[in-house]
Amino acid sequence: MVNTSAKTAQEILLADFQTLVRDTEKLLADTANLAGDQADELRGQINESLLRARDSLQQTQETMRVRGEAALGNAEEYVRENPWQAVGIAAGVGLVVGLLAGRR
């Protein structure tokens, strides 16, 4: 349950970050009509920040993917090594979910 909520929170964070990057790109395109040295400098700074943010997002996505694969591998290994315990845990979780669903 904790892993699911953490995964959902990470997905929401990544989606928000991607939206921020798209909005910044749009802002950069919209300010292209501004003239002057300050506008050029501002566009350059925004562009550099955008490139750093995009790199950071890609690194974060890769890190999350690697960690997720490692967690999945560990879970599969545990189930292979302890099949009866895994069945017992699954049955217990199913029982709890069934009891909670039956109360509604």
Secondary structure, DSSP 8 states (H G I E B T S, - for coil): -HHHHHHHHHHHHHHHHHHHHHHHHHHHHHGGG--SHHHHHHHHHHHHHHHHHHHHHHHHHHHHHHHHHHHHHHHHHHHHH-HHHHHHHHHHHHHHHHHHHHH-
